[in-house]
Amino acid sequence: MRKLLIAGNWKMHKTFDEAVAFTRGIAECAADNEAVDIALFPPAAYIRTMADLLENSDISVGAQNMHLSLIHI
């Protein structure tokens, strides 16, 4: 049976420092988690930093969706 996935993003509702604190808090709270999979989807400008902060955790990092008008085919 697959584990439940808890995933979230915060759009642009956090400053960089708030995003770092939020990510560290999630990582701390989820340190011993084995019950669910967790993924965070920070704003594009913060992905590299959040991925670095979560490097040694079981939390996945991904990109938020983007509007089709931003894709040049």
All heavy atoms as TSV, in Angstrom:
chain	resi	resn	atom	element	x	y	z
A	1	MET	N	N	0.836	-1.178	0.000
A	1	MET	CA	C	0.000	0.000	0.000
A	1	MET	C	C	0.890	1.254	0.000
A	1	MET	O	O	1.870	1.328	0.731
A	1	MET	CB	C	-0.889	-0.001	1.239
A	1	MET	CG	C	-1.843	1.110	1.303
A	1	MET	SD	S	-3.006	0.773	2.639
A	1	MET	CE	C	-3.812	2.291	2.756
A	2	ARG	N	N	0.534	2.219	-0.840
A	2	ARG	CA	C	1.306	3.458	-0.926
A	2	ARG	C	C	1.082	4.316	0.310
A	2	ARG	O	O	0.015	4.330	0.893
A	2	ARG	CB	C	0.890	4.234	-2.150
A	2	ARG	CG	C	1.276	3.551	-3.431
A	2	ARG	CD	C	0.781	4.298	-4.628
A	2	ARG	NE	N	1.317	5.658	-4.629
A	2	ARG	CZ	C	0.978	6.565	-5.517
A	2	ARG	NH1	N	0.110	6.278	-6.458
A	2	ARG	NH2	N	1.496	7.776	-5.462
A	3	LYS	N	N	2.120	5.064	0.659
A	3	LYS	CA	C	1.990	6.013	1.762
A	3	LYS	C	C	1.245	7.253	1.292
A	3	LYS	O	O	1.296	7.623	0.117
A	3	LYS	CB	C	3.367	6.443	2.275
A	3	LYS	CG	C	4.082	5.421	3.086
A	3	LYS	CD	C	5.211	6.058	3.858
A	3	LYS	CE	C	6.496	5.983	3.099
A	3	LYS	NZ	N	7.631	6.512	3.871
A	4	LEU	N	N	0.593	7.886	2.212
A	4	LEU	CA	C	-0.068	9.160	1.960
A	4	LEU	C	C	0.996	10.210	1.662
A	4	LEU	O	O	2.065	10.214	2.279
A	4	LEU	CB	C	-0.874	9.557	3.194
A	4	LEU	CG	C	-1.659	10.860	3.131
A	4	LEU	CD1	C	-2.772	10.743	2.106
A	4	LEU	CD2	C	-2.245	11.165	4.490
A	5	LEU	N	N	0.726	11.087	0.718
A	5	LEU	CA	C	1.632	12.174	0.380
A	5	LEU	C	C	1.045	13.482	0.892
A	5	LEU	O	O	-0.096	13.822	0.585
A	5	LEU	CB	C	1.828	12.272	-1.132
A	5	LEU	CG	C	2.556	13.517	-1.643
A	5	LEU	CD1	C	3.998	13.549	-1.146
A	5	LEU	CD2	C	2.499	13.597	-3.157
A	6	ILE	N	N	1.826	14.199	1.665
A	6	ILE	CA	C	1.453	15.539	2.106
A	6	ILE	C	C	2.387	16.502	1.393
A	6	ILE	O	O	3.608	16.415	1.542
A	6	ILE	CB	C	1.573	15.691	3.631
A	6	ILE	CG1	C	0.614	14.729	4.328
A	6	ILE	CG2	C	1.312	17.136	4.035
A	6	ILE	CD1	C	0.737	14.726	5.827
A	7	ALA	N	N	1.808	17.381	0.590
A	7	ALA	CA	C	2.613	18.316	-0.199
A	7	ALA	C	C	2.006	19.705	-0.095
A	7	ALA	O	O	0.799	19.846	0.074
A	7	ALA	CB	C	2.663	17.867	-1.654
A	8	GLY	N	N	2.858	20.697	-0.177
A	8	GLY	CA	C	2.333	22.051	-0.098
A	8	GLY	C	C	3.263	23.071	-0.705
A	8	GLY	O	O	4.454	22.835	-0.873
A	9	ASN	N	N	2.668	24.196	-1.055
A	9	ASN	CA	C	3.445	25.334	-1.514
A	9	ASN	C	C	2.900	26.573	-0.826
A	9	ASN	O	O	1.850	26.542	-0.205
A	9	ASN	CB	C	3.418	25.466	-3.040
A	9	ASN	CG	C	2.042	25.818	-3.577
A	9	ASN	OD1	O	1.371	26.712	-3.082
A	9	ASN	ND2	N	1.615	25.115	-4.604
A	10	TRP	N	N	3.636	27.628	-0.913
A	10	TRP	CA	C	3.193	28.853	-0.248
A	10	TRP	C	C	3.227	30.038	-1.208
A	10	TRP	O	O	3.223	31.192	-0.802
A	10	TRP	CB	C	4.004	29.132	1.011
A	10	TRP	CG	C	5.492	29.167	0.812
A	10	TRP	CD1	C	6.242	30.262	0.474
A	10	TRP	CD2	C	6.409	28.092	0.949
A	10	TRP	NE1	N	7.563	29.926	0.384
A	10	TRP	CE2	C	7.704	28.589	0.674
A	10	TRP	CE3	C	6.285	26.738	1.277
A	10	TRP	CZ2	C	8.836	27.792	0.715
A	10	TRP	CZ3	C	7.409	25.949	1.317
A	10	TRP	CH2	C	8.665	26.470	1.044
A	11	LYS	N	N	3.210	29.749	-2.494
A	11	LYS	CA	C	3.240	30.787	-3.521
A	11	LYS	C	C	4.325	31.808	-3.176
A	11	LYS	O	O	5.427	31.421	-2.861
A	11	LYS	CB	C	1.875	31.444	-3.681
A	11	LYS	CG	C	0.773	30.465	-3.992
A	11	LYS	CD	C	0.942	29.858	-5.344
A	11	LYS	CE	C	-0.257	28.959	-5.672
A	11	LYS	NZ	N	0.101	27.928	-6.589
A	12	MET	N	N	4.008	33.064	-3.176
A	12	MET	CA	C	4.997	34.095	-2.826
A	12	MET	C	C	4.617	34.770	-1.510
A	12	MET	O	O	4.884	35.947	-1.299
A	12	MET	CB	C	5.102	35.136	-3.948
A	12	MET	CG	C	5.680	34.591	-5.242
A	12	MET	SD	S	7.366	33.948	-5.094
A	12	MET	CE	C	8.308	35.422	-4.791
A	13	HIS	N	N	4.014	34.016	-0.607
A	13	HIS	CA	C	3.521	34.570	0.649
A	13	HIS	C	C	4.551	34.554	1.779
A	13	HIS	O	O	4.192	34.735	2.929
A	13	HIS	CB	C	2.251	33.835	1.086
A	13	HIS	CG	C	1.111	34.018	0.137
A	13	HIS	ND1	N	0.458	35.216	-0.021
A	13	HIS	CD2	C	0.556	33.151	-0.733
A	13	HIS	CE1	C	-0.481	35.086	-0.939
A	13	HIS	NE2	N	-0.440	33.849	-1.391
A	14	LYS	N	N	5.806	34.313	1.477
A	14	LYS	CA	C	6.851	34.340	2.496
A	14	LYS	C	C	8.064	35.079	1.942
A	14	LYS	O	O	8.412	34.932	0.781
A	14	LYS	CB	C	7.258	32.918	2.886
A	14	LYS	CG	C	6.155	32.137	3.571
A	14	LYS	CD	C	6.698	30.863	4.159
A	14	LYS	CE	C	5.620	30.039	4.815
A	14	LYS	NZ	N	4.693	30.742	5.663
A	15	THR	N	N	8.707	35.835	2.816
A	15	THR	CA	C	9.989	36.413	2.431
A	15	THR	C	C	11.002	35.275	2.402
A	15	THR	O	O	10.725	34.158	2.860
A	15	THR	CB	C	10.460	37.463	3.455
A	15	THR	OG1	O	10.720	36.800	4.705
A	15	THR	CG2	C	9.428	38.571	3.631
A	16	PHE	N	N	12.178	35.551	1.899
A	16	PHE	CA	C	13.219	34.521	1.866
A	16	PHE	C	C	13.509	33.994	3.267
A	16	PHE	O	O	13.559	32.782	3.483
A	16	PHE	CB	C	14.492	35.071	1.224
A	16	PHE	CG	C	15.599	34.066	1.183
A	16	PHE	CD1	C	15.609	33.070	0.225
A	16	PHE	CD2	C	16.625	34.115	2.118
A	16	PHE	CE1	C	16.622	32.122	0.198
A	16	PHE	CE2	C	17.640	33.172	2.099
A	16	PHE	CZ	C	17.642	32.177	1.138
A	17	ASP	N	N	13.682	34.889	4.233
A	17	ASP	CA	C	13.987	34.460	5.607
A	17	ASP	C	C	12.843	33.653	6.207
A	17	ASP	O	O	13.082	32.673	6.924
A	17	ASP	CB	C	14.296	35.667	6.494
A	17	ASP	CG	C	15.621	36.332	6.119
A	17	ASP	OD1	O	16.489	35.661	5.509
A	17	ASP	OD2	O	15.781	37.523	6.431
A	18	GLU	N	N	11.604	34.042	5.924
A	18	GLU	CA	C	10.449	33.283	6.410
A	18	GLU	C	C	10.406	31.898	5.771
A	18	GLU	O	O	10.090	30.902	6.437
A	18	GLU	CB	C	9.146	34.025	6.108
A	18	GLU	CG	C	8.966	35.286	6.923
A	18	GLU	CD	C	7.815	36.143	6.435
A	18	GLU	OE1	O	7.394	36.029	5.263
A	18	GLU	OE2	O	7.332	36.960	7.251
A	19	ALA	N	N	10.749	31.821	4.492
A	19	ALA	CA	C	10.757	30.535	3.792
A	19	ALA	C	C	11.818	29.599	4.368
A	19	ALA	O	O	11.577	28.400	4.539
A	19	ALA	CB	C	10.989	30.752	2.296
A	20	VAL	N	N	12.981	30.143	4.687
A	20	VAL	CA	C	14.047	29.341	5.295
A	20	VAL	C	C	13.591	28.821	6.663
A	20	VAL	O	O	13.729	27.634	6.967
A	20	VAL	CB	C	15.359	30.145	5.415
A	20	VAL	CG1	C	16.374	29.434	6.306
A	20	VAL	CG2	C	15.949	30.406	4.032
A	21	ALA	N	N	13.031	29.683	7.481
A	21	ALA	CA	C	12.560	29.276	8.809
A	21	ALA	C	C	11.445	28.237	8.697
A	21	ALA	O	O	11.422	27.245	9.444
A	21	ALA	CB	C	12.067	30.492	9.597
A	22	PHE	N	N	10.515	28.435	7.771
A	22	PHE	CA	C	9.418	27.500	7.555
A	22	PHE	C	C	9.953	26.127	7.146
A	22	PHE	O	O	9.553	25.096	7.689
A	22	PHE	CB	C	8.493	28.053	6.467
A	22	PHE	CG	C	7.373	27.152	6.094
A	22	PHE	CD1	C	6.264	27.021	6.914
A	22	PHE	CD2	C	7.406	26.436	4.907
A	22	PHE	CE1	C	5.214	26.182	6.563
A	22	PHE	CE2	C	6.369	25.604	4.547
A	22	PHE	CZ	C	5.267	25.478	5.380
A	23	THR	N	N	10.888	26.109	6.193
A	23	THR	CA	C	11.464	24.859	5.705
A	23	THR	C	C	12.219	24.136	6.807
A	23	THR	O	O	12.082	22.918	6.976
A	23	THR	CB	C	12.376	25.134	4.499
A	23	THR	OG1	O	11.579	25.739	3.470
A	23	THR	CG2	C	13.003	23.869	3.967
A	24	ARG	N	N	12.999	24.866	7.587
A	24	ARG	CA	C	13.712	24.247	8.715
A	24	ARG	C	C	12.727	23.684	9.738
A	24	ARG	O	O	12.951	22.614	10.296
A	24	ARG	CB	C	14.637	25.263	9.372
A	24	ARG	CG	C	15.864	25.549	8.560
A	24	ARG	CD	C	16.796	26.513	9.255
A	24	ARG	NE	N	18.033	26.644	8.495
A	24	ARG	CZ	C	18.768	27.735	8.463
A	24	ARG	NH1	N	18.409	28.808	9.153
A	24	ARG	NH2	N	19.867	27.773	7.752
A	25	GLY	N	N	11.636	24.401	9.985
A	25	GLY	CA	C	10.621	23.929	10.921
A	25	GLY	C	C	9.951	22.653	10.453
A	25	GLY	O	O	9.754	21.714	11.239
A	26	ILE	N	N	9.615	22.593	9.168
A	26	ILE	CA	C	9.014	21.376	8.608
A	26	ILE	C	C	9.998	20.215	8.722
A	26	ILE	O	O	9.636	19.104	9.123
A	26	ILE	CB	C	8.603	21.588	7.132
A	26	ILE	CG1	C	7.477	22.597	7.026
A	26	ILE	CG2	C	8.224	20.261	6.471
A	26	ILE	CD1	C	6.152	22.150	7.581
A	27	ALA	N	N	11.251	20.449	8.390
A	27	ALA	CA	C	12.264	19.398	8.464
A	27	ALA	C	C	12.425	18.887	9.894
A	27	ALA	O	O	12.547	17.682	10.123
A	27	ALA	CB	C	13.603	19.902	7.922
A	28	GLU	N	N	12.408	19.789	10.853
A	28	GLU	CA	C	12.541	19.401	12.261
A	28	GLU	C	C	11.337	18.579	12.720
A	28	GLU	O	O	11.486	17.549	13.364
A	28	GLU	CB	C	12.694	20.642	13.125
A	28	GLU	CG	C	12.954	20.349	14.587
A	28	GLU	CD	C	13.145	21.614	15.397
A	28	GLU	OE1	O	13.855	22.523	14.926
A	28	GLU	OE2	O	12.570	21.682	16.495
A	29	CYS	N	N	10.157	19.025	12.373
A	29	CYS	CA	C	8.932	18.317	12.779
A	29	CYS	C	C	8.811	16.950	12.117
A	29	CYS	O	O	8.231	16.034	12.691
A	29	CYS	CB	C	7.699	19.147	12.434
A	29	CYS	SG	S	7.501	20.601	13.462
A	30	ALA	N	N	9.348	16.825	10.921
A	30	ALA	CA	C	9.200	15.582	10.154
A	30	ALA	C	C	10.415	14.675	10.257
A	30	ALA	O	O	10.480	13.660	9.564
A	30	ALA	CB	C	8.937	15.925	8.693
A	31	ALA	N	N	11.350	14.987	11.128
A	31	ALA	CA	C	12.616	14.256	11.188
A	31	ALA	C	C	12.440	12.754	11.386
A	31	ALA	O	O	13.148	11.961	10.774
A	31	ALA	CB	C	13.503	14.832	12.279
A	32	ASP	N	N	11.528	12.343	12.208
A	32	ASP	CA	C	11.351	10.916	12.488
A	32	ASP	C	C	10.121	10.343	11.795
A	32	ASP	O	O	9.668	9.258	12.137
A	32	ASP	CB	C	11.259	10.692	13.998
A	32	ASP	CG	C	12.555	11.071	14.705
A	32	ASP	OD1	O	13.631	10.849	14.112
A	32	ASP	OD2	O	12.490	11.594	15.823
A	33	ASN	N	N	9.604	11.050	10.820
A	33	ASN	CA	C	8.397	10.616	10.118
A	33	ASN	C	C	8.667	9.414	9.219
A	33	ASN	O	O	9.606	9.417	8.440
A	33	ASN	CB	C	7.857	11.763	9.255
A	33	ASN	CG	C	6.807	11.290	8.291
A	33	ASN	OD1	O	5.761	10.803	8.708
A	33	ASN	ND2	N	7.091	11.400	7.020
A	34	GLU	N	N	7.868	8.397	9.354
A	34	GLU	CA	C	7.902	7.278	8.430
A	34	GLU	C	C	6.509	6.956	7.916
A	34	GLU	O	O	6.343	6.097	7.061
A	34	GLU	CB	C	8.515	6.051	9.111
A	34	GLU	CG	C	9.981	6.235	9.436
A	34	GLU	CD	C	10.611	4.994	10.042
A	34	GLU	OE1	O	10.004	3.910	9.966
A	34	GLU	OE2	O	11.711	5.121	10.599
A	35	ALA	N	N	5.511	7.688	8.404
A	35	ALA	CA	C	4.124	7.379	8.087
A	35	ALA	C	C	3.671	7.944	6.745
A	35	ALA	O	O	2.838	7.344	6.068
A	35	ALA	CB	C	3.212	7.900	9.195
A	36	VAL	N	N	4.201	9.088	6.347
A	36	VAL	CA	C	3.763	9.749	5.117
A	36	VAL	C	C	4.969	10.270	4.339
A	36	VAL	O	O	6.041	10.482	4.899
A	36	VAL	CB	C	2.796	10.923	5.400
A	36	VAL	CG1	C	1.524	10.449	6.068
A	36	VAL	CG2	C	3.461	12.006	6.223
A	37	ASP	N	N	4.773	10.457	3.051
A	37	ASP	CA	C	5.768	11.143	2.231
A	37	ASP	C	C	5.455	12.632	2.275
A	37	ASP	O	O	4.291	13.028	2.314
A	37	ASP	CB	C	5.713	10.648	0.780
A	37	ASP	CG	C	6.246	9.238	0.636
A	37	ASP	OD1	O	7.162	8.852	1.395
A	37	ASP	OD2	O	5.745	8.510	-0.249
A	38	ILE	N	N	6.488	13.460	2.263
A	38	ILE	CA	C	6.314	14.908	2.342
A	38	ILE	C	C	7.062	15.563	1.194
A	38	ILE	O	O	8.197	15.173	0.879
A	38	ILE	CB	C	6.848	15.462	3.686
A	38	ILE	CG1	C	6.103	14.814	4.856
A	38	ILE	CG2	C	6.735	16.976	3.735
A	38	ILE	CD1	C	6.680	15.154	6.206
A	39	ALA	N	N	6.420	16.555	0.581
A	39	ALA	CA	C	7.054	17.324	-0.495
A	39	ALA	C	C	6.728	18.802	-0.316
A	39	ALA	O	O	5.620	19.153	0.067
A	39	ALA	CB	C	6.571	16.842	-1.854
A	40	LEU	N	N	7.697	19.646	-0.577
A	40	LEU	CA	C	7.504	21.096	-0.554
A	40	LEU	C	C	7.754	21.644	-1.953
A	40	LEU	O	O	8.650	21.184	-2.662
A	40	LEU	CB	C	8.467	21.759	0.431
A	40	LEU	CG	C	8.269	21.452	1.900
A	40	LEU	CD1	C	9.303	22.213	2.733
A	40	LEU	CD2	C	6.868	21.803	2.353
A	41	PHE	N	N	6.961	22.632	-2.326
A	41	PHE	CA	C	7.076	23.264	-3.630
A	41	PHE	C	C	7.237	24.772	-3.440
A	41	PHE	O	O	6.275	25.525	-3.518
A	41	PHE	CB	C	5.839	22.944	-4.476
A	41	PHE	CG	C	5.688	21.470	-4.728
A	41	PHE	CD1	C	4.987	20.667	-3.848
A	41	PHE	CD2	C	6.278	20.885	-5.835
A	41	PHE	CE1	C	4.859	19.308	-4.063
A	41	PHE	CE2	C	6.162	19.521	-6.076
A	41	PHE	CZ	C	5.447	18.731	-5.183
A	42	PRO	N	N	8.466	25.210	-3.159
A	42	PRO	CA	C	8.707	26.639	-2.927
A	42	PRO	C	C	8.661	27.427	-4.230
A	42	PRO	O	O	8.716	26.854	-5.320
A	42	PRO	CB	C	10.116	26.657	-2.341
A	42	PRO	CG	C	10.774	25.456	-2.910
A	42	PRO	CD	C	9.695	24.421	-3.038
A	43	PRO	N	N	8.594	28.755	-4.123
A	43	PRO	CA	C	8.695	29.581	-5.327
A	43	PRO	C	C	10.017	29.289	-6.050
A	43	PRO	O	O	11.022	28.930	-5.418
A	43	PRO	CB	C	8.686	31.015	-4.784
A	43	PRO	CG	C	8.017	30.907	-3.451
A	43	PRO	CD	C	8.409	29.564	-2.916
A	44	ALA	N	N	10.022	29.462	-7.352
A	44	ALA	CA	C	11.200	29.134	-8.161
A	44	ALA	C	C	12.482	29.789	-7.647
A	44	ALA	O	O	13.541	29.173	-7.660
A	44	ALA	CB	C	10.955	29.531	-9.613
A	45	ALA	N	N	12.375	31.008	-7.156
A	45	ALA	CA	C	13.557	31.719	-6.680
A	45	ALA	C	C	14.184	31.076	-5.447
A	45	ALA	O	O	15.351	31.325	-5.148
A	45	ALA	CB	C	13.200	33.170	-6.373
A	46	TYR	N	N	13.418	30.236	-4.751
A	46	TYR	CA	C	13.898	29.643	-3.498
A	46	TYR	C	C	14.216	28.152	-3.617
A	46	TYR	O	O	14.670	27.530	-2.650
A	46	TYR	CB	C	12.853	29.795	-2.396
A	46	TYR	CG	C	12.442	31.204	-2.050
A	46	TYR	CD1	C	11.308	31.424	-1.286
A	46	TYR	CD2	C	13.159	32.309	-2.464
A	46	TYR	CE1	C	10.901	32.706	-0.936
A	46	TYR	CE2	C	12.755	33.593	-2.130
A	46	TYR	CZ	C	11.632	33.784	-1.367
A	46	TYR	OH	O	11.235	35.046	-1.033
A	47	ILE	N	N	13.983	27.548	-4.758
A	47	ILE	CA	C	14.118	26.086	-4.880
A	47	ILE	C	C	15.507	25.603	-4.467
A	47	ILE	O	O	15.636	24.662	-3.695
A	47	ILE	CB	C	13.785	25.607	-6.307
A	47	ILE	CG1	C	12.283	25.738	-6.554
A	47	ILE	CG2	C	14.212	24.160	-6.505
A	47	ILE	CD1	C	11.872	25.387	-7.962
A	48	ARG	N	N	16.551	26.205	-4.999
A	48	ARG	CA	C	17.915	25.738	-4.714
A	48	ARG	C	C	18.212	25.787	-3.212
A	48	ARG	O	O	18.734	24.834	-2.636
A	48	ARG	CB	C	18.935	26.591	-5.482
A	48	ARG	CG	C	20.389	26.276	-5.197
A	48	ARG	CD	C	20.884	25.013	-5.895
A	48	ARG	NE	N	20.606	23.823	-5.103
A	48	ARG	CZ	C	20.424	22.609	-5.591
A	48	ARG	NH1	N	20.463	22.381	-6.877
A	48	ARG	NH2	N	20.186	21.584	-4.817
A	49	THR	N	N	17.865	26.874	-2.557
A	49	THR	CA	C	18.122	27.004	-1.121
A	49	THR	C	C	17.322	25.986	-0.328
A	49	THR	O	O	17.859	25.337	0.573
A	49	THR	CB	C	17.792	28.425	-0.635
A	49	THR	OG1	O	18.588	29.360	-1.355
A	49	THR	CG2	C	18.061	28.567	0.858
A	50	MET	N	N	16.042	25.826	-0.647
A	50	MET	CA	C	15.209	24.874	0.094
A	50	MET	C	C	15.696	23.450	-0.146
A	50	MET	O	O	15.730	22.640	0.780
A	50	MET	CB	C	13.732	24.999	-0.289
A	50	MET	CG	C	13.125	26.377	-0.063
A	50	MET	SD	S	13.423	27.099	1.566
A	50	MET	CE	C	14.196	28.631	1.099
A	51	ALA	N	N	16.101	23.141	-1.366
A	51	ALA	CA	C	16.643	21.812	-1.661
A	51	ALA	C	C	17.917	21.566	-0.856
A	51	ALA	O	O	18.128	20.469	-0.323
A	51	ALA	CB	C	16.902	21.659	-3.151
A	52	ASP	N	N	18.763	22.577	-0.760
A	52	ASP	CA	C	19.989	22.445	0.042
A	52	ASP	C	C	19.655	22.231	1.518
A	52	ASP	O	O	20.277	21.409	2.188
A	52	ASP	CB	C	20.875	23.684	-0.106
A	52	ASP	CG	C	21.537	23.786	-1.471
A	52	ASP	OD1	O	21.543	22.782	-2.226
A	52	ASP	OD2	O	22.041	24.882	-1.795
A	53	LEU	N	N	18.673	22.972	2.032
A	53	LEU	CA	C	18.282	22.823	3.442
A	53	LEU	C	C	17.726	21.428	3.732
A	53	LEU	O	O	17.872	20.919	4.836
A	53	LEU	CB	C	17.223	23.867	3.817
A	53	LEU	CG	C	17.694	25.308	3.922
A	53	LEU	CD1	C	16.494	26.235	4.098
A	53	LEU	CD2	C	18.662	25.472	5.092
A	54	LEU	N	N	17.090	20.822	2.742
A	54	LEU	CA	C	16.434	19.527	2.935
A	54	LEU	C	C	17.251	18.359	2.393
A	54	LEU	O	O	16.778	17.229	2.348
A	54	LEU	CB	C	15.051	19.551	2.265
A	54	LEU	CG	C	14.079	20.561	2.862
A	54	LEU	CD1	C	12.843	20.691	1.990
A	54	LEU	CD2	C	13.713	20.180	4.286
A	55	GLU	N	N	18.490	18.620	2.031
A	55	GLU	CA	C	19.341	17.613	1.387
A	55	GLU	C	C	19.449	16.306	2.178
A	55	GLU	O	O	19.431	15.226	1.604
A	55	GLU	CB	C	20.734	18.191	1.144
A	55	GLU	CG	C	21.635	17.261	0.385
A	55	GLU	CD	C	22.963	17.894	0.043
A	55	GLU	OE1	O	23.237	19.020	0.496
A	55	GLU	OE2	O	23.729	17.260	-0.684
A	56	ASN	N	N	19.557	16.382	3.471
A	56	ASN	CA	C	19.727	15.175	4.288
A	56	ASN	C	C	18.428	14.724	4.943
A	56	ASN	O	O	18.459	14.017	5.954
A	56	ASN	CB	C	20.805	15.408	5.349
A	56	ASN	CG	C	22.161	15.648	4.708
A	56	ASN	OD1	O	22.545	14.956	3.776
A	56	ASN	ND2	N	22.868	16.640	5.188
A	57	SER	N	N	17.318	15.111	4.361
A	57	SER	CA	C	16.024	14.707	4.907
A	57	SER	C	C	15.300	13.829	3.888
A	57	SER	O	O	15.774	13.640	2.765
A	57	SER	CB	C	15.167	15.939	5.226
A	57	SER	OG	O	14.663	16.502	4.030
A	58	ASP	N	N	14.161	13.317	4.277
A	58	ASP	CA	C	13.333	12.525	3.373
A	58	ASP	C	C	12.262	13.380	2.705
A	58	ASP	O	O	11.331	12.850	2.099
A	58	ASP	CB	C	12.661	11.377	4.133
A	58	ASP	CG	C	13.672	10.327	4.566
A	58	ASP	OD1	O	14.664	10.129	3.853
A	58	ASP	OD2	O	13.454	9.699	5.615
A	59	ILE	N	N	12.378	14.693	2.809
A	59	ILE	CA	C	11.396	15.603	2.224
A	59	ILE	C	C	11.815	15.931	0.793
A	59	ILE	O	O	12.951	16.312	0.538
A	59	ILE	CB	C	11.277	16.894	3.053
A	59	ILE	CG1	C	10.814	16.550	4.479
A	59	ILE	CG2	C	10.321	17.877	2.390
A	59	ILE	CD1	C	10.827	17.715	5.430
A	60	SER	N	N	10.881	15.761	-0.129
A	60	SER	CA	C	11.137	16.069	-1.542
A	60	SER	C	C	10.889	17.541	-1.807
A	60	SER	O	O	10.088	18.183	-1.129
A	60	SER	CB	C	10.214	15.240	-2.427
A	60	SER	OG	O	10.449	13.867	-2.238
A	61	VAL	N	N	11.571	18.066	-2.809
A	61	VAL	CA	C	11.391	19.456	-3.221
A	61	VAL	C	C	11.069	19.460	-4.709
A	61	VAL	O	O	11.695	18.757	-5.495
A	61	VAL	CB	C	12.668	20.289	-2.965
A	61	VAL	CG1	C	12.511	21.710	-3.476
A	61	VAL	CG2	C	13.005	20.290	-1.490
A	62	GLY	N	N	10.083	20.259	-5.072
A	62	GLY	CA	C	9.698	20.358	-6.473
A	62	GLY	C	C	9.355	21.783	-6.835
A	62	GLY	O	O	9.392	22.679	-5.997
A	63	ALA	N	N	9.009	21.972	-8.097
A	63	ALA	CA	C	8.652	23.293	-8.600
A	63	ALA	C	C	7.140	23.454	-8.635
A	63	ALA	O	O	6.413	22.494	-8.903
A	63	ALA	CB	C	9.215	23.494	-9.999
A	64	GLN	N	N	6.680	24.663	-8.366
A	64	GLN	CA	C	5.268	24.972	-8.520
A	64	GLN	C	C	4.945	24.991	-10.006
A	64	GLN	O	O	5.821	25.136	-10.845
A	64	GLN	CB	C	4.957	26.327	-7.886
A	64	GLN	CG	C	5.182	26.338	-6.397
A	64	GLN	CD	C	4.856	27.687	-5.776
A	64	GLN	OE1	O	4.087	28.463	-6.318
A	64	GLN	NE2	N	5.444	27.957	-4.631
A	65	ASN	N	N	3.663	24.847	-10.298
A	65	ASN	CA	C	3.273	24.864	-11.707
A	65	ASN	C	C	3.523	26.239	-12.326
A	65	ASN	O	O	3.724	27.225	-11.626
A	65	ASN	CB	C	1.815	24.469	-11.862
A	65	ASN	CG	C	0.874	25.474	-11.237
A	65	ASN	OD1	O	1.211	26.178	-10.293
A	65	ASN	ND2	N	-0.325	25.545	-11.753
A	66	MET	N	N	3.517	26.273	-13.636
A	66	MET	CA	C	3.650	27.548	-14.312
A	66	MET	C	C	2.593	27.628	-15.403
A	66	MET	O	O	2.109	26.626	-15.894
A	66	MET	CB	C	5.043	27.740	-14.875
A	66	MET	CG	C	5.527	26.695	-15.805
A	66	MET	SD	S	7.268	26.984	-16.062
A	66	MET	CE	C	7.365	26.693	-17.795
A	67	HIS	N	N	2.245	28.811	-15.761
A	67	HIS	CA	C	1.195	29.041	-16.735
A	67	HIS	C	C	1.692	28.733	-18.144
A	67	HIS	O	O	2.849	28.998	-18.480
A	67	HIS	CB	C	0.716	30.490	-16.650
A	67	HIS	CG	C	-0.542	30.722	-17.423
A	67	HIS	ND1	N	-0.530	31.029	-18.755
A	67	HIS	CD2	C	-1.838	30.662	-17.034
A	67	HIS	CE1	C	-1.771	31.162	-19.177
A	67	HIS	NE2	N	-2.589	30.953	-18.145
A	68	LEU	N	N	0.832	28.187	-18.959
A	68	LEU	CA	C	1.180	27.808	-20.325
A	68	LEU	C	C	1.770	28.973	-21.115
A	68	LEU	O	O	2.625	28.780	-21.973
A	68	LEU	CB	C	-0.048	27.247	-21.040
A	68	LEU	CG	C	0.157	26.727	-22.460
A	68	LEU	CD1	C	1.206	25.610	-22.474
A	68	LEU	CD2	C	-1.144	26.237	-23.037
A	69	SER	N	N	1.331	30.194	-20.813
A	69	SER	CA	C	1.843	31.346	-21.555
A	69	SER	C	C	3.333	31.574	-21.322
A	69	SER	O	O	3.980	32.292	-22.087
A	69	SER	CB	C	1.066	32.612	-21.189
A	69	SER	OG	O	1.321	32.971	-19.852
A	70	LEU	N	N	3.903	30.954	-20.296
A	70	LEU	CA	C	5.331	31.107	-20.021
A	70	LEU	C	C	6.173	30.103	-20.786
A	70	LEU	O	O	7.390	30.192	-20.806
A	70	LEU	CB	C	5.592	30.956	-18.523
A	70	LEU	CG	C	4.927	31.996	-17.629
A	70	LEU	CD1	C	5.190	31.662	-16.171
A	70	LEU	CD2	C	5.456	33.388	-17.937
A	71	ILE	N	N	5.516	29.133	-21.403
A	71	ILE	CA	C	6.237	28.092	-22.141
A	71	ILE	C	C	6.280	28.483	-23.608
A	71	ILE	O	O	5.250	28.705	-24.247
A	71	ILE	CB	C	5.532	26.726	-21.983
A	71	ILE	CG1	C	5.466	26.345	-20.510
A	71	ILE	CG2	C	6.269	25.661	-22.797
A	71	ILE	CD1	C	4.628	25.115	-20.240
A	72	HIS	N	N	7.458	28.585	-24.148
A	72	HIS	CA	C	7.623	28.936	-25.560
A	72	HIS	C	C	7.966	27.677	-26.327
A	72	HIS	O	O	9.042	27.126	-26.203
A	72	HIS	CB	C	8.723	29.984	-25.741
A	72	HIS	CG	C	8.434	31.246	-24.998
A	72	HIS	ND1	N	7.522	32.177	-25.445
A	72	HIS	CD2	C	8.905	31.720	-23.816
A	72	HIS	CE1	C	7.468	33.165	-24.588
A	72	HIS	NE2	N	8.281	32.916	-23.582
A	73	ILE	N	N	7.020	27.235	-27.116
A	73	ILE	CA	C	7.191	25.976	-27.861
A	73	ILE	C	C	7.601	26.284	-29.289
A	73	ILE	O	O	7.140	27.154	-29.928
A	73	ILE	CB	C	5.894	25.147	-27.833
A	73	ILE	CG1	C	5.560	24.828	-26.387
A	73	ILE	CG2	C	6.046	23.884	-28.652
A	73	ILE	CD1	C	4.234	24.133	-26.207
